Amino acid sequence: MNLALFDFDGTITDRETMPDFMQAAVRPGRLALGKVVLLPLILGYRAKLVPGSVIRAVICRFGFWRVPVRELQMHGERFAVEYLPARLRPEAMARIEWHKSRGDTVVVVSGGLDVYLRHWCRDHGVELLCSSLEERDGRLTGRYRGRQCVRSEKARLVREYFPPERFSRVFAYGDTQEDQELLCLAHEPYYQLETGRWEGMRMAGTERPDGPAARSPGARAKSFGGGPIRVGKLAFVAGVLALLVAVFAPEGTVRQVAGFAALALVALGMAAYWFGRLILAANRSPRDNEQDGRHD
């Protein structure tokens, strides 16, 4: 028997669905306030300065704190039935059906929330590994239960619940950097292009961090460029946190210091980030240029 692993957002669907779920499930008052309070963080995410895992954790904490579990479950079921069907990629659904017709075990491995994904997976007869929210006394805390199902956590959960060595062949399908560890589990990894076409990937030693490519001049330049980018992201996040302190702190020295720190950290973060991007741009390979059409 074979194993087929599918990311959900952008792979099975034609867009990220979690922002749309937040739009539908978060109470209107919180939603309006969150768009103002969390705007710097959201802009940082869109500028690729803030990781997706950070923005998801903050938004879930803000949007779902003390919300009754049953309320979110109702939103999740409605979202799966009324919204998701219109967002499915025909190519992905055909691939899922192909695997099922062969008797393969099909598993959706997603950073999305179980409150809507479990309904979709049940209706389509596939297994599910995903993120879930913590609850206490019938209400949500707004925190994730355990780690978010992204990057290395995707691979860890697959190894725990569907050990690849038990299967004759493993297929994996993804569309972003958060799926790389998942794709590395597969004999046949595929990357979803914006056109809907699957592109096969080589997971050879030359593509591993410790392979020959890591010692090439281009790889060393990418490593050097990655340093300022990481510093820029951290500084930007710190600046956003300082801004929140400045907004909510009472009048006085603390607010003034926090406001100045926020401006300085955001400026430093953006400068470091774009410096790193310039280094990477100066060392792009022809293959990198060919991949511009992919989701980031």
Number of C-alpha atoms within 10 A of each C-alpha: 11 16 22 22 27 26 28 25 21 22 26 25 21 18 17 15 18 15 13 13 19 17 13 16 20 20 13 12 9 13 18 11 13 16 13 11 15 17 13 19 23 20 12 20 18 12 12 14 24 21 17 15 16 13 16 19 16 14 22 18 17 20 22 22 16 16 17 16 19 12 12 18 15 13 17 23 17 16 22 19 14 10 15 17 12 10 15 18 17 13 16 22 15 11 17 21 15 12 17 15 9 10 12 19 19 22 22 21 28 25 26 24 19 19 21 22 23 20 16 20 17 11 11 12 13 15 14 19 23 23 22 18 21 14 18 10 9 11 17 22 21 20 19 19 12 10 15 22 23 25 19 14 19 25 21 16 17 17 13 9 9 17 14 18 9 11 14 10 15 21 22 26 28 26 24 17 13 22 23 20 16 27 29 18 19 20 16 17 23 20 22 22 19 15 10 17 12 19 11 13 15 13 15 9 12 13 13 12 11 10 12 12 15 18 12 11 11 16 17 14 18 20 15 14 23 18 14 21 24 17 19 26 23 20 25 29 24 17 26 23 18 21 23 18 18 22 14 9 14 11 10 9 11 12 19 15 13 20 20 14 19 24 16 14 23 24 16 18 25 21 18 22 26 16 18 23 17 12 18 20 15 12 17 14 11 8 8 10 10 9 11 10 10 13 15 10
